[in-house]
Amino acid sequence: EVSHVVHCAALNNDRNASDYQAVNATLTARLAKAAAARCGGRFIYLSSIRAVAGPGFSGTINEAMAPAPQCAYGRSKREGEIRLIEAYAGRPDATALRLPPVYGEGMRGNMALMMRLADTALPLPAGVLAGVRSLIASDTAAGAVLHLVSRPGPLHPAYVAGNSVPLAMSEIIAAFRRGFGRPPRLVPMPAMPLRLAARLLGRQASWQALTATQICDPSLLVAEGWMPEADTLGRLEELARKKAAQAR
């Protein structure tokens, strides 16, 4: 017997639009309909901030902002959210938990790329890494899910999670490098020359994604009793330290 459903499965790395749609939207809809018909408990859909904002968006992300996904992955996750709410129409038992980049052992995507970059002696321009980001650890995200499953009262259609103190990308790199036993190697180079180069090469979108500031506001979750993580820098450092130990 199933009491609650937590839907974690998704495609999220370099797939085509039809694959994203098939898994993140269509299969989510089927699962939500089946759960609504057979389970009396809650349905927690692990979504993404990409369902409401593109990689180049700069600003604060909360539950009130109008969804404006800019990539195939984000559009598919937003479609999954819509299908979920349709399946649970009239029942406040389902919600989408929108997550920022998730870090932890086995992570992939941009966070894994940043860790690999940190594990080099390559000097990096601090001016380019000034964008501020919200993150969340995998176990903290799991805690948010448990909170939503167990808290009394109706659920909101969506929640945004994130750490309590967003970090500059330069701070993330420096924390990883401390864990690897490396110096920060952040060079005080201004961003303007690289911005101009990106424009000349037609890579403005990539530049915006690299330098964007995206801050997740978890106030709604916090108001309902959830506690965000506080020592993100220390946890990133420890993650890199474990990675270095495994490589020995």
C-alpha positions in Angstrom: 0.0 0.0 0.0 1.3 3.4 -1.0 0.5 6.4 1.2 2.6 9.2 -0.4 4.5 9.7 -3.7 7.7 11.6 -4.1 8.5 11.9 -7.8 12.3 12.4 -8.3 12.9 10.9 -11.7 13.7 13.3 -14.5 15.9 13.9 -17.5 18.1 17.0 -17.1 21.3 16.8 -19.0 21.7 17.4 -22.7 18.7 15.7 -24.1 16.4 16.8 -26.9 13.1 18.5 -26.4 11.0 15.4 -27.2 12.8 13.3 -24.6 12.4 16.0 -22.0 8.7 16.3 -22.8 8.1 12.5 -22.8 9.7 11.9 -19.4 9.4 15.2 -17.5 5.8 16.0 -18.6 4.0 13.0 -20.1 5.2 10.4 -17.6 4.8 12.8 -14.7 1.2 13.3 -15.8 0.5 9.6 -15.9 2.1 9.0 -12.5 0.1 11.9 -11.0 -3.2 10.7 -12.3 -2.5 7.2 -11.0 -1.5 8.5 -7.6 -4.5 10.8 -7.4 -6.8 7.8 -8.1 -5.1 5.3 -5.7 -3.3 7.2 -2.9 -4.9 9.2 -0.2 -1.7 10.9 0.8 0.6 13.5 -0.8 2.4 13.9 -4.1 5.7 15.8 -4.0 7.1 16.6 -7.4 10.8 17.5 -7.5 10.9 20.4 -9.9 13.5 23.0 -10.7 13.9 26.7 -10.8 14.3 26.3 -14.5 10.5 25.8 -14.6 10.1 29.5 -13.9 13.4 31.2 -15.0 16.1 30.6 -17.6 19.8 30.3 -16.9 20.4 34.0 -17.8 17.8 35.4 -15.4 19.1 37.7 -12.7 16.9 38.3 -9.6 15.0 36.6 -6.8 13.1 33.5 -7.4 10.0 32.8 -5.3 6.6 31.2 -5.6 4.9 34.4 -6.7 7.0 35.0 -9.9 5.3 34.2 -13.2 6.8 31.1 -14.8 9.0 31.9 -17.8 11.0 28.9 -18.7 13.6 29.5 -21.4 15.0 26.1 -22.2 13.5 22.7 -23.3 14.3 21.2 -19.9 12.6 24.1 -18.0 9.5 24.0 -20.3 9.2 20.3 -19.7 9.4 20.7 -15.9 6.9 23.5 -16.0 4.6 21.3 -18.0 5.0 18.5 -15.4 3.9 21.0 -12.7 0.8 21.9 -14.7 -0.1 18.3 -15.2 0.3 17.6 -11.5 -2.0 20.3 -10.5 -4.6 19.2 -13.0 -4.4 15.6 -11.7 -5.0 16.9 -8.2 -7.6 19.5 -9.0 -9.6 20.3 -5.9 -7.2 18.5 -3.6 -4.4 20.5 -1.7 -2.3 17.3 -1.5 0.2 17.9 -4.3 3.0 20.4 -4.8 6.1 21.1 -6.9 9.3 21.7 -5.0 11.4 23.9 -7.1 15.1 23.3 -6.4 18.2 25.4 -7.3 21.4 23.5 -8.3 21.8 20.5 -6.0 25.2 19.4 -4.7 26.3 16.2 -3.0 28.2 13.0 -3.7 27.5 11.8 -7.3 26.3 15.2 -8.4 26.3 16.0 -12.1 25.7 19.0 -14.3 27.2 22.5 -13.6 28.1 21.8 -10.0 30.2 18.8 -11.1 31.8 20.9 -13.8 32.7 23.6 -11.2 34.2 21.0 -8.9 36.4 19.6 -11.8 37.4 23.2 -12.7 38.3 23.8 -9.0 40.5 20.7 -9.0 43.0 22.4 -11.4 45.8 24.9 -11.0 44.1 27.2 -13.6 43.8 30.8 -12.5 40.2 32.1 -12.8 39.0 35.7 -13.2 37.2 36.8 -10.1 35.2 39.4 -12.0 33.5 36.8 -14.1 32.6 34.7 -11.1 30.8 37.5 -9.2 27.3 36.2 -9.9 25.5 35.0 -6.7 23.7 31.7 -6.6 21.5 29.7 -4.3 22.3 26.1 -3.9 21.0 23.2 -1.9 22.6 20.0 -0.6 20.9 16.7 -1.6 20.2 15.8 2.0 18.7 19.2 2.7 16.4 18.8 -0.3 15.4 15.4 1.1 14.6 17.1 4.4 12.4 19.6 2.6 10.5 16.7 1.0 10.0 15.0 4.3 8.8 18.3 5.8 6.2 18.7 3.0 5.0 15.1 3.4 4.6 15.3 7.1 3.4 18.9 7.8 -0.2 19.4 8.7 -2.6 21.5 6.6 -3.0 22.0 2.9 0.0 22.4 0.6 0.6 25.3 -1.7 0.9 24.5 -5.4 4.6 25.2 -5.4 7.5 25.9 -3.0 11.0 27.2 -3.6 13.9 25.8 -1.6 17.5 27.1 -1.2 20.3 27.6 1.3 20.0 30.5 3.8 23.0 32.4 2.4 23.5 32.5 -1.4 27.1 32.4 -2.6 29.1 34.1 -5.2 30.5 31.7 -7.8 34.0 32.7 -6.7 33.2 31.6 -3.2 32.0 28.2 -4.5 35.2 27.7 -6.4 37.3 28.8 -3.5 35.5 26.4 -1.1 36.1 23.5 -3.5 39.8 24.5 -3.8 40.2 24.6 -0.1 38.8 21.1 0.1 41.2 19.9 -2.6 44.1 21.6 -0.7 44.6 24.2 -3.4 44.9 28.0 -3.2 42.0 30.0 -4.6 43.9 31.3 -7.6 41.2 34.0 -8.3 42.7 36.7 -10.4 41.2 40.3 -10.0 40.5 40.6 -13.7 37.6 42.9 -14.7 34.7 41.3 -16.5 34.4 43.9 -19.3 37.1 42.5 -21.7 35.6 39.0 -21.5 32.0 40.3 -21.9 33.1 42.1 -25.1 34.8 38.9 -26.3 31.6 36.9 -25.6 29.6 39.5 -27.6 31.9 39.3 -30.6 31.8 35.5 -30.6 28.0 35.5 -30.4 28.0 33.9 -26.9 25.9 36.5 -25.1 23.5 33.9 -23.7 26.4 31.8 -22.3 27.9 34.9 -20.8 24.5 35.9 -19.1 24.2 32.3 -17.8 27.7 32.4 -16.4 27.4 35.8 -14.7 23.7 35.8 -13.6 22.7 36.2 -10.0 19.8 33.9 -9.1 18.7 34.0 -5.4 16.0 31.5 -4.3 13.7 32.8 -1.5 12.6 29.9 0.7 10.5 32.1 3.0 7.3 30.2 2.4 8.9 26.9 3.5 10.6 28.6 6.4 7.3 30.1 7.6 5.9 26.6 7.6 8.7 25.2 9.8 11.4 24.1 7.4 15.0 25.0 8.3 17.4 25.8 5.4 21.1 24.8 5.6 23.5 27.5 6.9 27.1 26.3 6.4 27.1 25.7 2.6 30.7 26.8 2.2 31.9 24.3 4.8 29.9 21.5 3.2 31.2 22.3 -0.3 34.8 22.2 1.2 34.1 18.9 2.8 32.6 17.5 -0.4 35.8 18.3 -2.3 37.9 16.9 0.6 36.1 13.6 0.3 36.5 13.6 -3.5 40.2 14.2 -3.1 40.5 11.3 -0.6 38.7 8.9 -3.0 41.1 9.7 -5.8 44.2 8.8 -3.7 
